């Protein structure tokens, strides 16, 4: 199925799920019902005058990006959406060039700073746009603008998928060419492959000498049910820095959180909300824990690598994972 259609289908599925689950807290009851007016929500004290930049995923149209941006605005945030999917700019198609989007993000935030007078922004990225965000932070002036950075399965350590495709000599493979502009479908490998592949020189440089840059507080959030960005630990940081690694099942053991719904679920939006406030992190669970009964977390078979994909030969799993 086309990825954009998958995301749209997932959005509808989340709406249906929210309608039937039993919420745990009064906050989650409000989220399961129609979204209340902003006045009914807790004021955003920490971020009262700090805009949020949402770096939309590679498959998100402007309409799909609003499934995250609008609920966050209703929580009191001033959200600005940066689209990586831009059909008018094929050279920076995110499946062709990740860093091209990072440079664009730099220009976007600089212009936003000039327009609003703000010197600091909080940033949310998901999946591949975790890399878009981090290349911007390191190479395109983002470090001076960013305060809190929330990455949802942000592929911190690079992707085993692209690493395997590079070893096989075809990156991207035939079944992914549909996402590239026609003029770039014969490019092998694309710049994006090197910019995303676990163990590549480009990703290693991004993560050297440290993954977390000084002066920024990171919240790295992932799920044990990861497949697209598996194994889950590639989305978490290690080494020095001011960051918090968060696994959703540690907060809501029964909430089914998968890669494509991380920005859609009300419980996830509540988690991002708490992170943007600077913590403590909390998650308004959609599905309760029944005392004495096994949880979803208890039944998850955590992947050691994505389905049909192996980690790069000799790649060492970081300590702690």
Secondary structure per residue as TSV (DSSP state, phi and psi in degrees):
chain	resnum	aa	ss	phi	psi
A	1	X	-	360.0	142.1
A	2	X	-	-55.7	137.8
A	3	X	H	-63.2	-37.3
A	4	X	H	-64.1	-39.6
A	5	X	H	-67.1	-36.6
A	6	X	H	-60.8	-42.7
A	7	X	H	-66.2	-42.4
A	8	X	H	-62.6	-41.9
A	9	X	H	-63.3	-40.9
A	10	X	H	-63.6	-38.0
A	11	X	H	-60.7	-43.7
A	12	X	H	-65.7	-37.6
A	13	X	H	-64.9	-38.7
A	14	X	H	-64.9	-41.3
A	15	X	H	-58.9	-43.7
A	16	X	H	-65.4	-40.0
A	17	X	H	-64.5	-44.0
A	18	X	H	-60.4	-30.0
A	19	X	H	-71.4	-19.6
A	20	X	H	-116.1	-15.8
A	21	X	S	-73.9	158.4
A	22	X	-	-96.8	112.7
A	23	X	-	-71.5	158.4
A	24	X	S	-93.2	-37.6
A	25	X	S	-124.5	169.2
A	26	X	H	-62.0	-34.0
A	27	X	H	-63.9	-43.4
A	28	X	H	-71.6	-24.9
A	29	X	H	-62.8	-42.7
A	30	X	H	-64.0	-34.0
A	31	X	H	-75.6	-33.7
A	32	X	H	-70.8	-28.6
A	33	X	S	-83.1	177.5
A	34	X	S	-53.6	142.6
A	35	X	-	-62.2	127.5
A	36	X	-	-72.5	168.2
A	37	X	-	-66.8	151.8
A	38	X	G	-53.3	-33.6
A	39	X	G	-62.9	-22.9
A	40	X	G	-83.9	-7.0
A	41	X	S	-97.7	158.7
A	42	X	-	-64.0	130.2
A	43	X	-	-59.3	146.4
A	44	X	-	-89.4	86.0
A	45	X	S	-66.8	-46.2
A	46	X	T	-63.8	-41.2
A	47	X	T	-109.5	30.4
A	48	X	T	-55.1	-37.6
A	49	X	T	-121.9	20.6
A	50	X	-	-111.8	111.0
A	51	X	-	-66.3	156.2
A	52	X	E	-110.9	130.2
A	53	X	E	-101.5	118.0
A	54	X	E	-97.9	114.8
A	55	X	E	-89.1	98.7
A	56	X	-	-66.7	151.6
A	57	X	-	-70.1	168.7
A	58	X	T	-64.6	-17.9
A	59	X	T	-109.3	3.8
A	60	X	-	-90.7	123.0
A	61	X	-	-77.7	173.7
A	62	X	H	-58.9	-38.7
A	63	X	H	-66.8	-44.7
A	64	X	H	-67.0	-35.2
A	65	X	H	-62.2	-26.9
A	66	X	H	-70.6	-15.9
A	67	X	H	-65.9	-19.4
A	68	X	H	-102.3	-45.1
A	69	X	H	-64.3	-42.7
A	70	X	H	-64.7	-49.2
A	71	X	H	-59.0	-34.0
A	72	X	H	-71.2	-34.5
A	73	X	H	-63.8	-39.3
A	74	X	H	-67.8	-17.4
A	75	X	T	-85.8	-1.8
A	76	X	T	106.8	6.8
A	77	X	-	-93.5	146.3
A	78	X	-	-91.8	94.0
A	79	X	E	-99.6	131.0
A	80	X	E	-118.4	126.6
A	81	X	E	-95.9	124.3
A	82	X	E	-103.1	117.3
A	83	X	-	-90.5	125.5
A	84	X	S	-86.1	-24.5
A	85	X	-	-85.6	105.7
A	86	X	-	-140.0	99.6
A	87	X	T	-64.9	-17.8
A	88	X	T	-82.3	-4.4
A	89	X	-	-131.6	70.0
A	90	X	G	-62.0	-28.7
A	91	X	G	-65.0	-23.5
A	92	X	G	-111.5	23.6
A	93	X	-	-55.1	129.4
A	94	X	T	-63.9	-19.6
A	95	X	T	-82.1	-9.3
A	96	X	T	-104.5	-42.5
A	97	X	-	-144.0	115.2
A	98	X	H	-78.9	-48.1
A	99	X	H	-67.6	-25.3
A	100	X	H	-59.7	-39.5
A	101	X	H	-71.5	-31.6
A	102	X	H	-63.9	-41.3
A	103	X	H	-64.9	-41.4
A	104	X	H	-62.2	-41.0
A	105	X	H	-60.6	-38.1
A	106	X	H	-60.8	-44.0
A	107	X	H	-67.5	-38.1
A	108	X	H	-63.5	-48.2
A	109	X	H	-69.2	-38.3
A	110	X	H	-60.8	-42.6
A	111	X	H	-66.8	-39.0
A	112	X	H	-65.3	-39.0
A	113	X	H	-62.4	-44.1
A	114	X	H	-64.2	-40.0
A	115	X	H	-69.8	-41.7
A	116	X	H	-94.6	-18.8
A	117	X	-	80.7	3.2
A	118	X	-	-81.3	141.4
A	119	X	S	-102.2	-19.0
A	120	X	-	-129.1	147.3
A	121	X	E	-136.8	151.9
A	122	X	E	-99.3	147.3
A	123	X	E	-130.7	137.5
A	124	X	E	-124.2	126.9
A	125	X	E	-130.4	153.6
A	126	X	E	-134.8	136.0
A	127	X	T	59.5	-128.4
A	128	X	H	-58.8	-29.1
A	129	X	H	-74.2	-6.7
A	130	X	H	-62.4	-40.5
A	131	X	H	-70.8	-41.6
A	132	X	H	-53.6	-46.0
A	133	X	H	-64.3	-44.7
A	134	X	H	-73.3	-33.2
A	135	X	H	-64.9	-39.3
A	136	X	H	-61.3	-45.1
A	137	X	H	-59.8	-41.1
A	138	X	H	-86.6	-37.5
A	139	X	H	-114.9	-15.1
A	140	X	S	-127.8	34.3
A	141	X	S	82.6	7.2
A	142	X	G	-71.9	-27.1
A	143	X	G	-59.0	-36.5
A	144	X	G	-73.9	-19.5
A	145	X	T	-95.0	-26.5
A	146	X	E	-86.6	138.1
A	147	X	E	-111.1	-76.1
A	148	X	E	-99.0	134.3
A	149	X	E	-123.4	120.1
A	150	X	E	-109.1	120.4
A	151	X	E	-116.9	120.2
A	152	X	E	-99.1	105.8
A	153	X	S	44.9	59.0
A	154	X	-	-86.4	14.5
A	155	X	-	52.7	50.0
A	156	X	T	-55.5	-45.1
A	157	X	T	-96.3	10.6
A	158	X	-	89.2	164.8
A	159	X	B	-103.3	132.5
A	160	X	H	-65.1	-27.1
A	161	X	H	-59.2	-57.6
A	162	X	H	-62.7	-34.1
A	163	X	H	-62.6	-43.0
A	164	X	H	-69.5	-40.5
A	165	X	H	-62.0	-37.4
A	166	X	H	-65.3	-41.7
A	167	X	H	-63.7	-31.8
A	168	X	T	-82.2	-7.2
A	169	X	T	80.8	16.1
A	170	X	-	-144.5	95.9
A	171	X	S	-136.5	110.1
A	172	X	S	-83.4	160.1
A	173	X	-	-73.7	172.7
A	174	X	G	-57.7	-37.2
A	175	X	G	-75.6	-4.6
A	176	X	G	-106.7	-5.5
A	177	X	G	-64.3	-24.5
A	178	X	G	-61.2	-21.6
A	179	X	G	-87.7	-7.3
A	180	X	S	-93.8	146.3
A	181	X	-	-57.6	146.2
A	182	X	G	-55.3	-36.0
A	183	X	G	-69.7	-10.9
A	184	X	G	-113.2	8.4
A	185	X	T	-76.0	-10.3
A	186	X	T	-100.5	-0.6
A	187	X	-	-77.1	125.1
A	188	X	S	-146.2	112.6
A	189	X	S	-85.1	160.1
A	190	X	-	-77.0	157.5
A	191	X	H	-55.1	-36.5
A	192	X	H	-61.4	-31.8
A	193	X	H	-62.1	-47.7
A	194	X	H	-66.6	-33.2
A	195	X	H	-76.8	-12.2
A	196	X	H	-117.5	-16.7
A	197	X	B	-72.2	129.7
A	198	X	T	-57.7	128.9
A	199	X	T	85.2	-2.5
A	200	X	-	-72.2	160.2
A	201	X	H	-61.3	-35.6
A	202	X	H	-68.8	-46.7
A	203	X	H	-67.9	-39.8
A	204	X	H	-60.8	-39.7
A	205	X	H	-65.3	-39.9
A	206	X	H	-58.9	-37.9
A	207	X	T	-94.1	6.8
A	208	X	S	-116.0	135.3
A	209	X	S	-84.0	-3.9
A	210	X	-	-152.0	151.6
A	211	X	S	-81.1	-36.3
A	212	X	S	-100.4	117.9
A	213	X	-	-76.9	148.1
A	214	X	T	-62.8	149.3
A	215	X	T	86.4	1.0
A	216	X	-	-125.8	140.4
A	217	X	E	-103.0	121.8
A	218	X	E	-105.3	142.0
A	219	X	E	-123.2	108.4
A	220	X	E	-101.9	112.6
A	221	X	E	-115.6	133.3
A	222	X	E	-148.0	178.4
A	223	X	-	-129.8	146.3
A	224	X	T	-69.6	-12.5
A	225	X	T	-90.3	16.1
A	226	X	-	-63.4	137.5
A	227	X	S	-126.3	-48.3
A	228	X	T	-65.3	-34.0
A	229	X	T	-121.6	55.0
A	230	X	-	-101.2	156.2
A	231	X	S	-69.2	159.2
A	232	X	G	-54.6	-32.4
A	233	X	G	-70.9	-12.2
A	234	X	G	-68.3	-12.8
A	235	X	G	-96.8	6.5
A	236	X	S	-117.9	152.2
A	237	X	-	-92.2	157.5
A	238	X	-	-140.8	166.8
A	239	X	S	86.7	-169.3
A	240	X	S	-72.3	158.2
A	241	X	S	138.1	167.2
A	242	X	S	-97.9	93.3
A	243	X	E	-149.1	161.8
A	244	X	E	-130.1	122.7
A	245	X	E	-92.4	128.6
A	246	X	E	-130.3	127.1
A	247	X	E	-106.2	123.9
A	248	X	H	-58.6	-35.8
A	249	X	H	-68.0	-17.8
A	250	X	H	-72.2	-22.4
A	251	X	H	-100.5	-40.0
A	252	X	-	-132.5	85.5
A	253	X	T	-60.9	-21.1
A	254	X	T	-104.7	-4.1
A	255	X	-	-78.3	121.6
A	256	X	-	-78.6	102.0
A	257	X	-	-112.5	117.8
A	258	X	-	-118.4	170.7
A	259	X	G	-54.3	-47.2
A	260	X	G	-79.4	-8.4
A	261	X	G	-109.6	10.4
A	262	X	T	-66.1	-28.1
A	263	X	T	-95.8	-7.6
A	264	X	T	-95.7	-34.3
A	265	X	-	-75.4	136.0
A	266	X	H	-55.9	-37.7
A	267	X	H	-63.6	-38.1
A	268	X	H	-68.7	-38.6
A	269	X	H	-64.5	-34.6
A	270	X	H	-67.4	-35.4
A	271	X	H	-66.8	-45.1
A	272	X	H	-61.1	-40.8
A	273	X	H	-55.0	-49.4
A	274	X	H	-65.6	-34.5
A	275	X	H	-67.8	-42.5
A	276	X	H	-64.6	-24.9
A	277	X	T	-78.2	-5.1
A	278	X	T	93.0	6.1
A	279	X	-	90.5	175.4
A	280	X	-	-67.4	146.6
A	281	X	-	-75.4	140.7
A	282	X	-	-150.6	162.5
A	283	X	-	-141.1	122.8
A	284	X	-	-80.8	96.6
A	285	X	-	-64.1	141.5
A	286	X	S	-87.5	-27.7
A	287	X	S	-122.5	125.0
A	288	X	-	-74.5	159.5
A	289	X	-	-93.0	127.4
A	290	X	-	-95.6	119.9
A	291	X	T	-53.3	130.1
A	292	X	T	86.1	-11.0
A	293	X	S	-98.3	146.8
A	294	X	-	-64.3	148.0
A	295	X	-	-99.6	167.6
A	296	X	H	-58.0	-39.0
A	297	X	H	-57.8	-36.4
A	298	X	H	-66.1	-24.4
A	299	X	H	-101.0	-7.8
A	300	X	-	-71.6	130.3
A	301	X	-	-93.7	102.4
A	302	X	-	-71.1	128.3
A	303	X	-	-74.9	135.8
A	304	X	S	-85.0	-17.5
A	305	X	S	-160.6	161.9
A	306	X	-	-62.3	158.0
A	307	X	T	-56.5	123.2
A	308	X	T	75.0	10.5
A	309	X	-	-126.8	140.8
A	310	X	-	-111.1	149.9
A	311	X	-	-66.8	155.5
A	312	X	-	-55.7	140.5
A	313	X	T	-54.5	131.4
A	314	X	T	81.4	-1.7
A	315	X	-	-67.7	128.2
A	316	X	-	-94.8	125.9
A	317	X	-	-67.2	127.7
A	318	X	-	-58.5	149.3
A	319	X	T	-59.2	141.2
A	320	X	T	98.3	-12.4
A	321	X	-	-114.9	360.0
